[in-house]
Amino acid sequence: METKLIATHLQLLHGDTVLVNGRCWEDAKSFVVNLGQDCENVVLHFNPRFNYRTDVNVIVCNFKKLGKWGKEERLNFFPFEQGGKVKVRTWQKWGGWVSLQVLVPLWWRSAGGL
């Protein structure tokens, strides 16, 4: 099942933040967060892939300018789970840079006890 959320006409300025908060489908193969002016100009393409084509547990990041994709960057850090929560925050910086933060739960139990 494909689900889309599209927000248009956002006027993002330096320091503005976009927070994407949701849950992946149990059988999700991937999900995508695109941030940009339009579908031909995407400043951030964030695509975690659980099991999509030949990719397994890889995050693909990219950009698109005037309809042409840039060079893909692949990250092997993969904190997502099918059926799990997703929290991604982006914010606009000077010079067109976009920062990305993946917010993941961290569970740790001390062996020392109290």
Phi and psi restraints in degrees (range 20) as a CNS / XPLOR table:
assign (resid 1 and name C) (resid 2 and name N)
       (resid 2 and name CA) (resid 2 and name C) 1.0 -103.7 20.0 2
assign (resid 2 and name N) (resid 2 and name CA)
       (resid 2 and name C) (resid 3 and name N) 1.0 131.5 20.0 2
assign (resid 2 and name C) (resid 3 and name N)
       (resid 3 and name CA) (resid 3 and name C) 1.0 -124.0 20.0 2
assign (resid 3 and name N) (resid 3 and name CA)
       (resid 3 and name C) (resid 4 and name N) 1.0 136.0 20.0 2
assign (resid 3 and name C) (resid 4 and name N)
       (resid 4 and name CA) (resid 4 and name C) 1.0 -125.2 20.0 2
assign (resid 4 and name N) (resid 4 and name CA)
       (resid 4 and name C) (resid 5 and name N) 1.0 140.9 20.0 2
assign (resid 4 and name C) (resid 5 and name N)
       (resid 5 and name CA) (resid 5 and name C) 1.0 -123.9 20.0 2
assign (resid 5 and name N) (resid 5 and name CA)
       (resid 5 and name C) (resid 6 and name N) 1.0 120.3 20.0 2
assign (resid 5 and name C) (resid 6 and name N)
       (resid 6 and name CA) (resid 6 and name C) 1.0 -124.3 20.0 2
assign (resid 6 and name N) (resid 6 and name CA)
       (resid 6 and name C) (resid 7 and name N) 1.0 124.9 20.0 2
assign (resid 6 and name C) (resid 7 and name N)
       (resid 7 and name CA) (resid 7 and name C) 1.0 -114.7 20.0 2
assign (resid 7 and name N) (resid 7 and name CA)
       (resid 7 and name C) (resid 8 and name N) 1.0 128.9 20.0 2
assign (resid 7 and name C) (resid 8 and name N)
       (resid 8 and name CA) (resid 8 and name C) 1.0 -122.9 20.0 2
assign (resid 8 and name N) (resid 8 and name CA)
       (resid 8 and name C) (resid 9 and name N) 1.0 166.7 20.0 2
assign (resid 8 and name C) (resid 9 and name N)
       (resid 9 and name CA) (resid 9 and name C) 1.0 61.0 20.0 2
assign (resid 9 and name N) (resid 9 and name CA)
       (resid 9 and name C) (resid 10 and name N) 1.0 34.8 20.0 2
assign (resid 9 and name C) (resid 10 and name N)
       (resid 10 and name CA) (resid 10 and name C) 1.0 -84.3 20.0 2
assign (resid 10 and name N) (resid 10 and name CA)
       (resid 10 and name C) (resid 11 and name N) 1.0 133.1 20.0 2
assign (resid 10 and name C) (resid 11 and name N)
       (resid 11 and name CA) (resid 11 and name C) 1.0 -104.3 20.0 2
assign (resid 11 and name N) (resid 11 and name CA)
       (resid 11 and name C) (resid 12 and name N) 1.0 80.4 20.0 2
assign (resid 11 and name C) (resid 12 and name N)
       (resid 12 and name CA) (resid 12 and name C) 1.0 -82.6 20.0 2
assign (resid 12 and name N) (resid 12 and name CA)
       (resid 12 and name C) (resid 13 and name N) 1.0 129.3 20.0 2
assign (resid 12 and name C) (resid 13 and name N)
       (resid 13 and name CA) (resid 13 and name C) 1.0 -117.0 20.0 2
assign (resid 13 and name N) (resid 13 and name CA)
       (resid 13 and name C) (resid 14 and name N) 1.0 169.5 20.0 2
assign (resid 13 and name C) (resid 14 and name N)
       (resid 14 and name CA) (resid 14 and name C) 1.0 -49.5 20.0 2
assign (resid 14 and name N) (resid 14 and name CA)
       (resid 14 and name C) (resid 15 and name N) 1.0 127.9 20.0 2
assign (resid 14 and name C) (resid 15 and name N)
       (resid 15 and name CA) (resid 15 and name C) 1.0 91.4 20.0 2
assign (resid 15 and name N) (resid 15 and name CA)
       (resid 15 and name C) (resid 16 and name N) 1.0 -13.6 20.0 2
assign (resid 15 and name C) (resid 16 and name N)
       (resid 16 and name CA) (resid 16 and name C) 1.0 -69.9 20.0 2
assign (resid 16 and name N) (resid 16 and name CA)
       (resid 16 and name C) (resid 17 and name N) 1.0 148.7 20.0 2
assign (resid 16 and name C) (resid 17 and name N)
       (resid 17 and name CA) (resid 17 and name C) 1.0 -122.8 20.0 2
assign (resid 17 and name N) (resid 17 and name CA)
       (resid 17 and name C) (resid 18 and name N) 1.0 141.8 20.0 2
assign (resid 17 and name C) (resid 18 and name N)
       (resid 18 and name CA) (resid 18 and name C) 1.0 -119.9 20.0 2
assign (resid 18 and name N) (resid 18 and name CA)
       (resid 18 and name C) (resid 19 and name N) 1.0 126.3 20.0 2
assign (resid 18 and name C) (resid 19 and name N)
       (resid 19 and name CA) (resid 19 and name C) 1.0 -114.9 20.0 2
assign (resid 19 and name N) (resid 19 and name CA)
       (resid 19 and name C) (resid 20 and name N) 1.0 123.2 20.0 2
assign (resid 19 and name C) (resid 20 and name N)
       (resid 20 and name CA) (resid 20 and name C) 1.0 -106.0 20.0 2
assign (resid 20 and name N) (resid 20 and name CA)
       (resid 20 and name C) (resid 21 and name N) 1.0 121.3 20.0 2
assign (resid 20 and name C) (resid 21 and name N)
       (resid 21 and name CA) (resid 21 and name C) 1.0 -131.8 20.0 2
assign (resid 21 and name N) (resid 21 and name CA)
       (resid 21 and name C) (resid 22 and name N) 1.0 121.9 20.0 2
assign (resid 21 and name C) (resid 22 and name N)
       (resid 22 and name CA) (resid 22 and name C) 1.0 -168.4 20.0 2
assign (resid 22 and name N) (resid 22 and name CA)
       (resid 22 and name C) (resid 23 and name N) 1.0 -159.0 20.0 2
assign (resid 22 and name C) (resid 23 and name N)
       (resid 23 and name CA) (resid 23 and name C) 1.0 -139.7 20.0 2
assign (resid 23 and name N) (resid 23 and name CA)
       (resid 23 and name C) (resid 24 and name N) 1.0 138.6 20.0 2
assign (resid 23 and name C) (resid 24 and name N)
       (resid 24 and name CA) (resid 24 and name C) 1.0 -78.5 20.0 2
assign (resid 24 and name N) (resid 24 and name CA)
       (resid 24 and name C) (resid 25 and name N) 1.0 151.8 20.0 2
assign (resid 24 and name C) (resid 25 and name N)
       (resid 25 and name CA) (resid 25 and name C) 1.0 -67.6 20.0 2
assign (resid 25 and name N) (resid 25 and name CA)
       (resid 25 and name C) (resid 26 and name N) 1.0 151.7 20.0 2
assign (resid 25 and name C) (resid 26 and name N)
       (resid 26 and name CA) (resid 26 and name C) 1.0 -60.0 20.0 2
assign (resid 26 and name N) (resid 26 and name CA)
       (resid 26 and name C) (resid 27 and name N) 1.0 -32.5 20.0 2
assign (resid 26 and name C) (resid 27 and name N)
       (resid 27 and name CA) (resid 27 and name C) 1.0 -109.0 20.0 2
assign (resid 27 and name N) (resid 27 and name CA)
       (resid 27 and name C) (resid 28 and name N) 1.0 23.0 20.0 2
assign (resid 27 and name C) (resid 28 and name N)
       (resid 28 and name CA) (resid 28 and name C) 1.0 -62.0 20.0 2
assign (resid 28 and name N) (resid 28 and name CA)
       (resid 28 and name C) (resid 29 and name N) 1.0 136.4 20.0 2
assign (resid 28 and name C) (resid 29 and name N)
       (resid 29 and name CA) (resid 29 and name C) 1.0 -92.9 20.0 2
assign (resid 29 and name N) (resid 29 and name CA)
       (resid 29 and name C) (resid 30 and name N) 1.0 -29.1 20.0 2
assign (resid 29 and name C) (resid 30 and name N)
       (resid 30 and name CA) (resid 30 and name C) 1.0 -169.1 20.0 2
assign (resid 30 and name N) (resid 30 and name CA)
       (resid 30 and name C) (resid 31 and name N) 1.0 172.8 20.0 2
assign (resid 30 and name C) (resid 31 and name N)
       (resid 31 and name CA) (resid 31 and name C) 1.0 -146.2 20.0 2
assign (resid 31 and name N) (resid 31 and name CA)
       (resid 31 and name C) (resid 32 and name N) 1.0 160.9 20.0 2
assign (resid 31 and name C) (resid 32 and name N)
       (resid 32 and name CA) (resid 32 and name C) 1.0 -134.1 20.0 2
assign (resid 32 and name N) (resid 32 and name CA)
       (resid 32 and name C) (resid 33 and name N) 1.0 137.4 20.0 2
assign (resid 32 and name C) (resid 33 and name N)
       (resid 33 and name CA) (resid 33 and name C) 1.0 -121.2 20.0 2
assign (resid 33 and name N) (resid 33 and name CA)
       (resid 33 and name C) (resid 34 and name N) 1.0 116.5 20.0 2
assign (resid 33 and name C) (resid 34 and name N)
       (resid 34 and name CA) (resid 34 and name C) 1.0 -111.7 20.0 2
assign (resid 34 and name N) (resid 34 and name CA)
       (resid 34 and name C) (resid 35 and name N) 1.0 134.4 20.0 2
assign (resid 34 and name C) (resid 35 and name N)
       (resid 35 and name CA) (resid 35 and name C) 1.0 -128.3 20.0 2
assign (resid 35 and name N) (resid 35 and name CA)
       (resid 35 and name C) (resid 36 and name N) 1.0 120.9 20.0 2
assign (resid 35 and name C) (resid 36 and name N)
       (resid 36 and name CA) (resid 36 and name C) 1.0 -177.5 20.0 2
assign (resid 36 and name N) (resid 36 and name CA)
       (resid 36 and name C) (resid 37 and name N) 1.0 -176.4 20.0 2
assign (resid 36 and name C) (resid 37 and name N)
       (resid 37 and name CA) (resid 37 and name C) 1.0 -73.1 20.0 2
assign (resid 37 and name N) (resid 37 and name CA)
       (resid 37 and name C) (resid 38 and name N) 1.0 -43.3 20.0 2
assign (resid 37 and name C) (resid 38 and name N)
       (resid 38 and name CA) (resid 38 and name C) 1.0 -161.6 20.0 2
assign (resid 38 and name N) (resid 38 and name CA)
       (resid 38 and name C) (resid 39 and name N) 1.0 -174.8 20.0 2
assign (resid 38 and name C) (resid 39 and name N)
       (resid 39 and name CA) (resid 39 and name C) 1.0 -70.9 20.0 2
assign (resid 39 and name N) (resid 39 and name CA)
       (resid 39 and name C) (resid 40 and name N) 1.0 -13.2 20.0 2
assign (resid 39 and name C) (resid 40 and name N)
       (resid 40 and name CA) (resid 40 and name C) 1.0 -94.8 20.0 2
assign (resid 40 and name N) (resid 40 and name CA)
       (resid 40 and name C) (resid 41 and name N) 1.0 -13.4 20.0 2
assign (resid 40 and name C) (resid 41 and name N)
       (resid 41 and name CA) (resid 41 and name C) 1.0 -135.5 20.0 2
assign (resid 41 and name N) (resid 41 and name CA)
       (resid 41 and name C) (resid 42 and name N) 1.0 94.3 20.0 2
assign (resid 41 and name C) (resid 42 and name N)
       (resid 42 and name CA) (resid 42 and name C) 1.0 -115.2 20.0 2
assign (resid 42 and name N) (resid 42 and name CA)
       (resid 42 and name C) (resid 43 and name N) 1.0 113.7 20.0 2
assign (resid 42 and name C) (resid 43 and name N)
       (resid 43 and name CA) (resid 43 and name C) 1.0 -76.7 20.0 2
assign (resid 43 and name N) (resid 43 and name CA)
       (resid 43 and name C) (resid 44 and name N) 1.0 -25.7 20.0 2
assign (resid 43 and name C) (resid 44 and name N)
       (resid 44 and name CA) (resid 44 and name C) 1.0 -141.2 20.0 2
assign (resid 44 and name N) (resid 44 and name CA)
       (resid 44 and name C) (resid 45 and name N) 1.0 121.6 20.0 2
assign (resid 44 and name C) (resid 45 and name N)
       (resid 45 and name CA) (resid 45 and name C) 1.0 -115.5 20.0 2
assign (resid 45 and name N) (resid 45 and name CA)
       (resid 45 and name C) (resid 46 and name N) 1.0 110.4 20.0 2
assign (resid 45 and name C) (resid 46 and name N)
       (resid 46 and name CA) (resid 46 and name C) 1.0 -115.0 20.0 2
assign (resid 46 and name N) (resid 46 and name CA)
       (resid 46 and name C) (resid 47 and name N) 1.0 113.9 20.0 2
assign (resid 46 and name C) (resid 47 and name N)
       (resid 47 and name CA) (resid 47 and name C) 1.0 -133.8 20.0 2
assign (resid 47 and name N) (resid 47 and name CA)
       (resid 47 and name C) (resid 48 and name N) 1.0 84.4 20.0 2
assign (resid 47 and name C) (resid 48 and name N)
       (resid 48 and name CA) (resid 48 and name C) 1.0 -68.5 20.0 2
assign (resid 48 and name N) (resid 48 and name CA)
       (resid 48 and name C) (resid 49 and name N) 1.0 131.8 20.0 2
assign (resid 48 and name C) (resid 49 and name N)
       (resid 49 and name CA) (resid 49 and name C) 1.0 -121.4 20.0 2
assign (resid 49 and name N) (resid 49 and name CA)
       (resid 49 and name C) (resid 50 and name N) 1.0 113.7 20.0 2
assign (resid 49 and name C) (resid 50 and name N)
       (resid 50 and name CA) (resid 50 and name C) 1.0 -72.8 20.0 2
assign (resid 50 and name N) (resid 50 and name CA)
       (resid 50 and name C) (resid 51 and name N) 1.0 -52.0 20.0 2
assign (resid 50 and name C) (resid 51 and name N)
       (resid 51 and name CA) (resid 51 and name C) 1.0 -160.3 20.0 2
assign (resid 51 and name N) (resid 51 and name CA)
       (resid 51 and name C) (resid 52 and name N) 1.0 79.6 20.0 2
assign (resid 51 and name C) (resid 52 and name N)
       (resid 52 and name CA) (resid 52 and name C) 1.0 -124.7 20.0 2
assign (resid 52 and name N) (resid 52 and name CA)
       (resid 52 and name C) (resid 53 and name N) 1.0 118.4 20.0 2
assign (resid 52 and name C) (resid 53 and name N)
       (resid 53 and name CA) (resid 53 and name C) 1.0 55.5 20.0 2
assign (resid 53 and name N) (resid 53 and name CA)
       (resid 53 and name C) (resid 54 and name N) 1.0 -116.8 20.0 2
assign (resid 53 and name C) (resid 54 and name N)
       (resid 54 and name CA) (resid 54 and name C) 1.0 -98.3 20.0 2
assign (resid 54 and name N) (resid 54 and name CA)
       (resid 54 and name C) (resid 55 and name N) 1.0 0.8 20.0 2
assign (resid 54 and name C) (resid 55 and name N)
       (resid 55 and name CA) (resid 55 and name C) 1.0 -94.0 20.0 2
assign (resid 55 and name N) (resid 55 and name CA)
       (resid 55 and name C) (resid 56 and name N) 1.0 133.2 20.0 2
assign (resid 55 and name C) (resid 56 and name N)
       (resid 56 and name CA) (resid 56 and name C) 1.0 -130.3 20.0 2
assign (resid 56 and name N) (resid 56 and name CA)
       (resid 56 and name C) (resid 57 and name N) 1.0 122.0 20.0 2
assign (resid 56 and name C) (resid 57 and name N)
       (resid 57 and name CA) (resid 57 and name C) 1.0 51.5 20.0 2
assign (resid 57 and name N) (resid 57 and name CA)
       (resid 57 and name C) (resid 58 and name N) 1.0 56.3 20.0 2
assign (resid 57 and name C) (resid 58 and name N)
       (resid 58 and name CA) (resid 58 and name C) 1.0 -131.6 20.0 2
assign (resid 58 and name N) (resid 58 and name CA)
       (resid 58 and name C) (resid 59 and name N) 1.0 141.6 20.0 2
assign (resid 58 and name C) (resid 59 and name N)
       (resid 59 and name CA) (resid 59 and name C) 1.0 -102.6 20.0 2
assign (resid 59 and name N) (resid 59 and name CA)
       (resid 59 and name C) (resid 60 and name N) 1.0 125.9 20.0 2
assign (resid 59 and name C) (resid 60 and name N)
       (resid 60 and name CA) (resid 60 and name C) 1.0 -107.2 20.0 2
assign (resid 60 and name N) (resid 60 and name CA)
       (resid 60 and name C) (resid 61 and name N) 1.0 127.0 20.0 2
assign (resid 60 and name C) (resid 61 and name N)
       (resid 61 and name CA) (resid 61 and name C) 1.0 -119.1 20.0 2
assign (resid 61 and name N) (resid 61 and name CA)
       (resid 61 and name C) (resid 62 and name N) 1.0 145.6 20.0 2
assign (resid 61 and name C) (resid 62 and name N)
       (resid 62 and name CA) (resid 62 and name C) 1.0 -163.4 20.0 2
assign (resid 62 and name N) (resid 62 and name CA)
       (resid 62 and name C) (resid 63 and name N) 1.0 -179.4 20.0 2
assign (resid 62 and name C) (resid 63 and name N)
       (resid 63 and name CA) (resid 63 and name C) 1.0 -142.5 20.0 2
assign (resid 63 and name N) (resid 63 and name CA)
       (resid 63 and name C) (resid 64 and name N) 1.0 161.9 20.0 2
assign (resid 63 and name C) (resid 64 and name N)
       (resid 64 and name CA) (resid 64 and name C) 1.0 -133.4 20.0 2
assign (resid 64 and name N) (resid 64 and name CA)
       (resid 64 and name C) (resid 65 and name N) 1.0 129.4 20.0 2
assign (resid 64 and name C) (resid 65 and name N)
       (resid 65 and name CA) (resid 65 and name C) 1.0 -127.3 20.0 2
assign (resid 65 and name N) (resid 65 and name CA)
       (resid 65 and name C) (resid 66 and name N) 1.0 123.8 20.0 2
assign (resid 65 and name C) (resid 66 and name N)
       (resid 66 and name CA) (resid 66 and name C) 1.0 52.4 20.0 2
assign (resid 66 and name N) (resid 66 and name CA)
       (resid 66 and name C) (resid 67 and name N) 1.0 39.7 20.0 2
assign (resid 66 and name C) (resid 67 and name N)
       (resid 67 and name CA) (resid 67 and name C) 1.0 83.7 20.0 2
assign (resid 67 and name N) (resid 67 and name CA)
       (resid 67 and name C) (resid 68 and name N) 1.0 -0.6 20.0 2
assign (resid 67 and name C) (resid 68 and name N)
       (resid 68 and name CA) (resid 68 and name C) 1.0 -112.6 20.0 2
assign (resid 68 and name N) (resid 68 and name CA)
       (resid 68 and name C) (resid 69 and name N) 1.0 127.8 20.0 2
assign (resid 68 and name C) (resid 69 and name N)
       (resid 69 and name CA) (resid 69 and name C) 1.0 -72.6 20.0 2
assign (resid 69 and name N) (resid 69 and name CA)
       (resid 69 and name C) (resid 70 and name N) 1.0 145.6 20.0 2
assign (resid 69 and name C) (resid 70 and name N)
       (resid 70 and name CA) (resid 70 and name C) 1.0 -82.2 20.0 2
assign (resid 70 and name N) (resid 70 and name CA)
       (resid 70 and name C) (resid 71 and name N) 1.0 -167.1 20.0 2
assign (resid 70 and name C) (resid 71 and name N)
       (resid 71 and name CA) (resid 71 and name C) 1.0 -80.0 20.0 2
assign (resid 71 and name N) (resid 71 and name CA)
       (resid 71 and name C) (resid 72 and name N) 1.0 129.7 20.0 2
assign (resid 71 and name C) (resid 72 and name N)
       (resid 72 and name CA) (resid 72 and name C) 1.0 -66.0 20.0 2
assign (resid 72 and name N) (resid 72 and name CA)
       (resid 72 and name C) (resid 73 and name N) 1.0 142.2 20.0 2
assign (resid 72 and name C) (resid 73 and name N)
       (resid 73 and name CA) (resid 73 and name C) 1.0 -114.2 20.0 2
assign (resid 73 and name N) (resid 73 and name CA)
       (resid 73 and name C) (resid 74 and name N) 1.0 133.5 20.0 2
assign (resid 73 and name C) (resid 74 and name N)
       (resid 74 and name CA) (resid 74 and name C) 1.0 -114.8 20.0 2
assign (resid 74 and name N) (resid 74 and name CA)
       (resid 74 and name C) (resid 75 and name N) 1.0 128.6 20.0 2
assign (resid 74 and name C) (resid 75 and name N)
       (resid 75 and name CA) (resid 75 and name C) 1.0 -112.8 20.0 2
assign (resid 75 and name N) (resid 75 and name CA)
       (resid 75 and name C) (resid 76 and name N) 1.0 131.6 20.0 2
assign (resid 75 and name C) (resid 76 and name N)
       (resid 76 and name CA) (resid 76 and name C) 1.0 -89.3 20.0 2
assign (resid 76 and name N) (resid 76 and name CA)
       (resid 76 and name C) (resid 77 and name N) 1.0 -7.3 20.0 2
assign (resid 76 and name C) (resid 77 and name N)
       (resid 77 and name CA) (resid 77 and name C) 1.0 -69.7 20.0 2
assign (resid 77 and name N) (resid 77 and name CA)
       (resid 77 and name C) (resid 78 and name N) 1.0 117.3 20.0 2
assign (resid 77 and name C) (resid 78 and name N)
       (resid 78 and name CA) (resid 78 and name C) 1.0 -135.8 20.0 2
assign (resid 78 and name N) (resid 78 and name CA)
       (resid 78 and name C) (resid 79 and name N) 1.0 90.5 20.0 2
assign (resid 78 and name C) (resid 79 and name N)
       (resid 79 and name CA) (resid 79 and name C) 1.0 -89.2 20.0 2
assign (resid 79 and name N) (resid 79 and name CA)
       (resid 79 and name C) (resid 80 and name N) 1.0 6.2 20.0 2
assign (resid 79 and name C) (resid 80 and name N)
       (resid 80 and name CA) (resid 80 and name C) 1.0 -95.2 20.0 2
assign (resid 80 and name N) (resid 80 and name CA)
       (resid 80 and name C) (resid 81 and name N) 1.0 154.2 20.0 2
assign (resid 80 and name C) (resid 81 and name N)
       (resid 81 and name CA) (resid 81 and name C) 1.0 -132.1 20.0 2
assign (resid 81 and name N) (resid 81 and name CA)
       (resid 81 and name C) (resid 82 and name N) 1.0 142.3 20.0 2
assign (resid 81 and name C) (resid 82 and name N)
       (resid 82 and name CA) (resid 82 and name C) 1.0 -60.0 20.0 2
assign (resid 82 and name N) (resid 82 and name CA)
       (resid 82 and name C) (resid 83 and name N) 1.0 131.7 20.0 2
assign (resid 82 and name C) (resid 83 and name N)
       (resid 83 and name CA) (resid 83 and name C) 1.0 82.0 20.0 2
assign (resid 83 and name N) (resid 83 and name CA)
       (resid 83 and name C) (resid 84 and name N) 1.0 -3.7 20.0 2
assign (resid 83 and name C) (resid 84 and name N)
       (resid 84 and name CA) (resid 84 and name C) 1.0 -91.6 20.0 2
assign (resid 84 and name N) (resid 84 and name CA)
       (resid 84 and name C) (resid 85 and name N) 1.0 170.4 20.0 2
assign (resid 84 and name C) (resid 85 and name N)
       (resid 85 and name CA) (resid 85 and name C) 1.0 -75.4 20.0 2
assign (resid 85 and name N) (resid 85 and name CA)
       (resid 85 and name C) (resid 86 and name N) 1.0 149.8 20.0 2
assign (resid 85 and name C) (resid 86 and name N)
       (resid 86 and name CA) (resid 86 and name C) 1.0 -127.9 20.0 2
assign (resid 86 and name N) (resid 86 and name CA)
       (resid 86 and name C) (resid 87 and name N) 1.0 131.9 20.0 2
assign (resid 86 and name C) (resid 87 and name N)
       (resid 87 and name CA) (resid 87 and name C) 1.0 -141.0 20.0 2
assign (resid 87 and name N) (resid 87 and name CA)
       (resid 87 and name C) (resid 88 and name N) 1.0 115.3 20.0 2
assign (resid 87 and name C) (resid 88 and name N)
       (resid 88 and name CA) (resid 88 and name C) 1.0 -129.6 20.0 2
assign (resid 88 and name N) (resid 88 and name CA)
       (resid 88 and name C) (resid 89 and name N) 1.0 132.1 20.0 2
assign (resid 88 and name C) (resid 89 and name N)
       (resid 89 and name CA) (resid 89 and name C) 1.0 -121.7 20.0 2
assign (resid 89 and name N) (resid 89 and name CA)
       (resid 89 and name C) (resid 90 and name N) 1.0 134.0 20.0 2
assign (resid 89 and name C) (resid 90 and name N)
       (resid 90 and name CA) (resid 90 and name C) 1.0 -125.3 20.0 2
assign (resid 90 and name N) (resid 90 and name CA)
       (resid 90 and name C) (resid 91 and name N) 1.0 152.9 20.0 2
assign (resid 90 and name C) (resid 91 and name N)
       (resid 91 and name CA) (resid 91 and name C) 1.0 -146.3 20.0 2
assign (resid 91 and name N) (resid 91 and name CA)
       (resid 91 and name C) (resid 92 and name N) 1.0 148.1 20.0 2
assign (resid 91 and name C) (resid 92 and name N)
       (resid 92 and name CA) (resid 92 and name C) 1.0 -83.7 20.0 2
assign (resid 92 and name N) (resid 92 and name CA)
       (resid 92 and name C) (resid 93 and name N) 1.0 134.8 20.0 2
assign (resid 92 and name C) (resid 93 and name N)
       (resid 93 and name CA) (resid 93 and name C) 1.0 -119.8 20.0 2
assign (resid 93 and name N) (resid 93 and name CA)
       (resid 93 and name C) (resid 94 and name N) 1.0 170.5 20.0 2
assign (resid 93 and name C) (resid 94 and name N)
       (resid 94 and name CA) (resid 94 and name C) 1.0 -62.4 20.0 2
assign (resid 94 and name N) (resid 94 and name CA)
       (resid 94 and name C) (resid 95 and name N) 1.0 151.9 20.0 2
assign (resid 94 and name C) (resid 95 and name N)
       (resid 95 and name CA) (resid 95 and name C) 1.0 74.6 20.0 2
assign (resid 95 and name N) (resid 95 and name CA)
       (resid 95 and name C) (resid 96 and name N) 1.0 16.6 20.0 2
assign (resid 95 and name C) (resid 96 and name N)
       (resid 96 and name CA) (resid 96 and name C) 1.0 85.6 20.0 2
assign (resid 96 and name N) (resid 96 and name CA)
       (resid 96 and name C) (resid 97 and name N) 1.0 -1.7 20.0 2
assign (resid 96 and name C) (resid 97 and name N)
       (resid 97 and name CA) (resid 97 and name C) 1.0 -71.5 20.0 2
assign (resid 97 and name N) (resid 97 and name CA)
       (resid 97 and name C) (resid 98 and name N) 1.0 143.7 20.0 2
assign (resid 97 and name C) (resid 98 and name N)
       (resid 98 and name CA) (resid 98 and name C) 1.0 -122.8 20.0 2
assign (resid 98 and name N) (resid 98 and name CA)
       (resid 98 and name C) (resid 99 and name N) 1.0 128.8 20.0 2
assign (resid 98 and name C) (resid 99 and name N)
       (resid 99 and name CA) (resid 99 and name C) 1.0 -95.9 20.0 2
assign (resid 99 and name N) (resid 99 and name CA)
       (resid 99 and name C) (resid 100 and name N) 1.0 147.4 20.0 2
assign (resid 99 and name C) (resid 100 and name N)
       (resid 100 and name CA) (resid 100 and name C) 1.0 -128.8 20.0 2
assign (resid 100 and name N) (resid 100 and name CA)
       (resid 100 and name C) (resid 101 and name N) 1.0 135.2 20.0 2
assign (resid 100 and name C) (resid 101 and name N)
       (resid 101 and name CA) (resid 101 and name C) 1.0 -131.3 20.0 2
assign (resid 101 and name N) (resid 101 and name CA)
       (resid 101 and name C) (resid 102 and name N) 1.0 124.2 20.0 2
assign (resid 101 and name C) (resid 102 and name N)
       (resid 102 and name CA) (resid 102 and name C) 1.0 -95.9 20.0 2
assign (resid 102 and name N) (resid 102 and name CA)
       (resid 102 and name C) (resid 103 and name N) 1.0 120.8 20.0 2
assign (resid 102 and name C) (resid 103 and name N)
       (resid 103 and name CA) (resid 103 and name C) 1.0 -98.5 20.0 2
assign (resid 103 and name N) (resid 103 and name CA)
       (resid 103 and name C) (resid 104 and name N) 1.0 116.9 20.0 2
assign (resid 103 and name C) (resid 104 and name N)
       (resid 104 and name CA) (resid 104 and name C) 1.0 -124.9 20.0 2
assign (resid 104 and name N) (resid 104 and name CA)
       (resid 104 and name C) (resid 105 and name N) 1.0 147.1 20.0 2
assign (resid 104 and name C) (resid 105 and name N)
       (resid 105 and name CA) (resid 105 and name C) 1.0 -71.2 20.0 2
assign (resid 105 and name N) (resid 105 and name CA)
       (resid 105 and name C) (resid 106 and name N) 1.0 140.7 20.0 2
assign (resid 105 and name C) (resid 106 and name N)
       (resid 106 and name CA) (resid 106 and name C) 1.0 -120.8 20.0 2
assign (resid 106 and name N) (resid 106 and name CA)
       (resid 106 and name C) (resid 107 and name N) 1.0 120.1 20.0 2
assign (resid 106 and name C) (resid 107 and name N)
       (resid 107 and name CA) (resid 107 and name C) 1.0 -110.2 20.0 2
assign (resid 107 and name N) (resid 107 and name CA)
       (resid 107 and name C) (resid 108 and name N) 1.0 128.5 20.0 2
assign (resid 107 and name C) (resid 108 and name N)
       (resid 108 and name CA) (resid 108 and name C) 1.0 -147.2 20.0 2
assign (resid 108 and name N) (resid 108 and name CA)
       (resid 108 and name C) (resid 109 and name N) 1.0 133.1 20.0 2
assign (resid 108 and name C) (resid 109 and name N)
       (resid 109 and name CA) (resid 109 and name C) 1.0 -117.0 20.0 2
assign (resid 109 and name N) (resid 109 and name CA)
       (resid 109 and name C) (resid 110 and name N) 1.0 126.1 20.0 2
assign (resid 109 and name C) (resid 110 and name N)
       (resid 110 and name CA) (resid 110 and name C) 1.0 -70.9 20.0 2
assign (resid 110 and name N) (resid 110 and name CA)
       (resid 110 and name C) (resid 111 and name N) 1.0 133.1 20.0 2
assign (resid 110 and name C) (resid 111 and name N)
       (resid 111 and name CA) (resid 111 and name C) 1.0 -76.9 20.0 2
assign (resid 111 and name N) (resid 111 and name CA)
       (resid 111 and name C) (resid 112 and name N) 1.0 -14.9 20.0 2
assign (resid 111 and name C) (resid 112 and name N)
       (resid 112 and name CA) (resid 112 and name C) 1.0 -76.4 20.0 2
assign (resid 112 and name N) (resid 112 and name CA)
       (resid 112 and name C) (resid 113 and name N) 1.0 -27.6 20.0 2
assign (resid 112 and name C) (resid 113 and name N)
       (resid 113 and name CA) (resid 113 and name C) 1.0 64.8 20.0 2
assign (resid 113 and name N) (resid 113 and name CA)
       (resid 113 and name C) (resid 114 and name N) 1.0 176.9 20.0 2
